[in-house]
Amino acid sequence: MNWIALKMLMGDRSKYLGLIFGVTFATLLMTQQISIFMGIIRRTASQILDVRDAAIWVMDNKVRYIDEVPGLPDTYLQRVQGVEGVAWAVKLYKGQVRARLQDGNFRNLVLFGLDDATLVGAPKEMIAGDLADLRRPDAVIIDKAGYEYMWPDEPYILGRELELNDRRAVLVGVCKASAPFTTLPILYARYSSASGFVPKERHLMTFILAQPDEGLSAQEVCRRINAHTELLALTQDEFFWTTVNYFLGSTGIPVNFGITIALGFVVGAAITGQTFYLFTIENLKQFGALKAMGVGNLRLVGMILLQGLVVGVLGYGFGLGLTAAFFESTSGITHLAGLHMTWQAAAGVGAAVLVIIMLTALICIRRVVVLEPAVVFR
């Protein structure tokens, strides 16, 4: 019976290919959009994940996400350092500055001011230059995407000069960093240098990075910091999801992507359902003949489910393959850095395709179950 079901399915090539195309299109659209959505949302907090030296972020207790942070008095650093269970704590500046290039153009940048002694939060992978050069006077390091944005189609040239807040900054290195949400260049400098690169403020320090003592969890030390200071201490993972949840709840990104994903599901279900239903209607006489020969409804249902499963597996596989090919072909584009097909997207779309196939099969099964064997004689 299974062989007969497959022969019926593949006998009409146009409808067979149409069924596979419908599932392939739905899989491609949904997987691509879900993966891009996850990549963009991850970008909103990518700079948190780039800091691998510290497990705890300490900030003002009203902070909602990483880009909306007020300055803290320097005295808070000593208070955090004095909390029992804190192995060490250092200050960090993060903010936006405007840079004037040597040709007179302006560019907005994301500036990180790292602790002078430890350079906690510094990039881990250098493309050009050396991280130790950051200790030189007025030295800065820029990320790869930022360099290509500011000096497009030019080789890496160290020693370039920028003007930040009427002060000279010298480029000593190019590094790899996760793409930020705003796609602005990322600049790293020592905290003492950053204090001169930004307009004067009463309080410059925006974050305190800390590490728990050995044997203590980051969550426990965060609770102690919250209890002994009026600051907010979060683990890296907690701060990541705090930022992500802000953008999920306060922007139109989920709605826009959700509409596209839903359209992919609806269009895929419509194409597959209509084609499969027409295929079943045209083969009612064959199903009637099988019934007349004594084939039971349960066996016929199994034949339809097998046909749907074959279409779903092939269409899903082709859709995933096309999605992977798309992301592979765009992996070298700087503006699409960090966007790739995720296993969560593949698994979720697999479940959606299964739903499409099951709904389509149920409609066809109903027509076959109520079919009278006498239809073969009409």
Rosetta blueprint (number, residue, H / E / L):
1 M L
2 N H
3 W H
4 I H
5 A H
6 L H
7 K H
8 M H
9 L H
10 M H
11 G H
12 D L
13 R H
14 S H
15 K H
16 Y H
17 L H
18 G H
19 L H
20 I H
21 F H
22 G H
23 V H
24 T H
25 F H
26 A H
27 T H
28 L H
29 L H
30 M H
31 T H
32 Q H
33 Q H
34 I H
35 S H
36 I H
37 F H
38 M H
39 G H
40 I H
41 I H
42 R H
43 R H
44 T L
45 A L
46 S H
47 Q H
48 I H
49 L H
50 D H
51 V L
52 R L
53 D L
54 A L
55 A L
56 I E
57 W E
58 V E
59 M E
60 D L
61 N L
62 K L
63 V L
64 R L
65 Y L
66 I L
67 D L
68 E L
69 V L
70 P L
71 G L
72 L E
73 P L
74 D L
75 T H
76 Y H
77 L H
78 Q H
79 R H
80 V H
81 Q H
82 G L
83 V L
84 E L
85 G L
86 V E
87 A E
88 W E
89 A E
90 V E
91 K E
92 L E
93 Y E
94 K E
95 G E
96 Q E
97 V E
98 R E
99 A E
100 R E
101 L L
102 Q L
103 D L
104 G L
105 N L
106 F E
107 R E
108 N E
109 L E
110 V E
111 L E
112 F E
113 G E
114 L E
115 D L
116 D L
117 A L
118 T L
119 L L
120 V L
121 G L
122 A L
123 P L
124 K L
125 E L
126 M E
127 I E
128 A E
129 G E
130 D L
131 L H
132 A H
133 D H
134 L H
135 R H
136 R L
137 P L
138 D L
139 A E
140 V E
141 I E
142 I E
143 D E
144 K H
145 A H
146 G H
147 Y H
148 E H
149 Y H
150 M H
151 W L
152 P L
153 D L
154 E L
155 P L
156 Y L
157 I L
158 L L
159 G L
160 R L
161 E E
162 L E
163 E E
164 L E
165 N L
166 D L
167 R E
168 R E
169 A E
170 V E
171 L E
172 V E
173 G E
174 V E
175 C E
176 K L
177 A L
178 S L
179 A L
180 P L
181 F L
182 T L
183 T L
184 L L
185 P L
186 I E
187 L E
188 Y E
189 A E
190 R E
191 Y H
192 S H
193 S H
194 A H
195 S H
196 G H
197 F H
198 V L
199 P L
200 K L
201 E L
202 R L
203 H L
204 L L
205 M E
206 T L
207 F E
208 I E
209 L E
210 A E
211 Q E
212 P E
213 D L
214 E L
215 G L
216 L L
217 S L
218 A H
219 Q H
220 E H
221 V H
222 C H
223 R H
224 R H
225 I H
226 N H
227 A H
228 H H
229 T L
230 E L
231 L L
232 L E
233 A E
234 L E
235 T E
236 Q H
237 D H
238 E H
239 F H
240 F H
241 W H
242 T H
243 T H
244 V H
245 N H
246 Y H
247 F H
248 L H
249 G H
250 S H
251 T L
252 G L
253 I H
254 P H
255 V H
256 N H
257 F H
258 G H
259 I H
260 T H
261 I H
262 A H
263 L H
264 G H
265 F H
266 V H
267 V H
268 G H
269 A H
270 A H
271 I H
272 T H
273 G H
274 Q H
275 T H
276 F H
277 Y H
278 L H
279 F H
280 T H
281 I H
282 E H
283 N L
284 L H
285 K H
286 Q H
287 F H
288 G H
289 A H
290 L H
291 K H
292 A H
293 M L
294 G L
295 V L
296 G L
297 N H
298 L H
299 R H
300 L H
301 V H
302 G H
303 M H
304 I H
305 L H
306 L H
307 Q H
308 G H
309 L H
310 V H
311 V H
312 G H
313 V H
314 L H
315 G H
316 Y H
317 G H
318 F H
319 G H
320 L H
321 G H
322 L H
323 T H
324 A H
325 A H
326 F H
327 F H
328 E H
329 S H
330 T L
331 S L
332 G L
333 I L
334 T H
335 H H
336 L H
337 A L
338 G L
339 L L
340 H L
341 M L
342 T L
343 W H
344 Q H
345 A H
346 A H
347 A H
348 G H
349 V H
350 G H
351 A H
352 A H
353 V H
354 L H
355 V H
356 I H
357 I H
358 M H
359 L H
360 T H
361 A H
362 L H
363 I H
364 C H
365 I H
366 R H
367 R H
368 V H
369 V H
370 V L
371 L L
372 E L
373 P H
374 A H
375 V H
376 V H
377 F H
378 R L
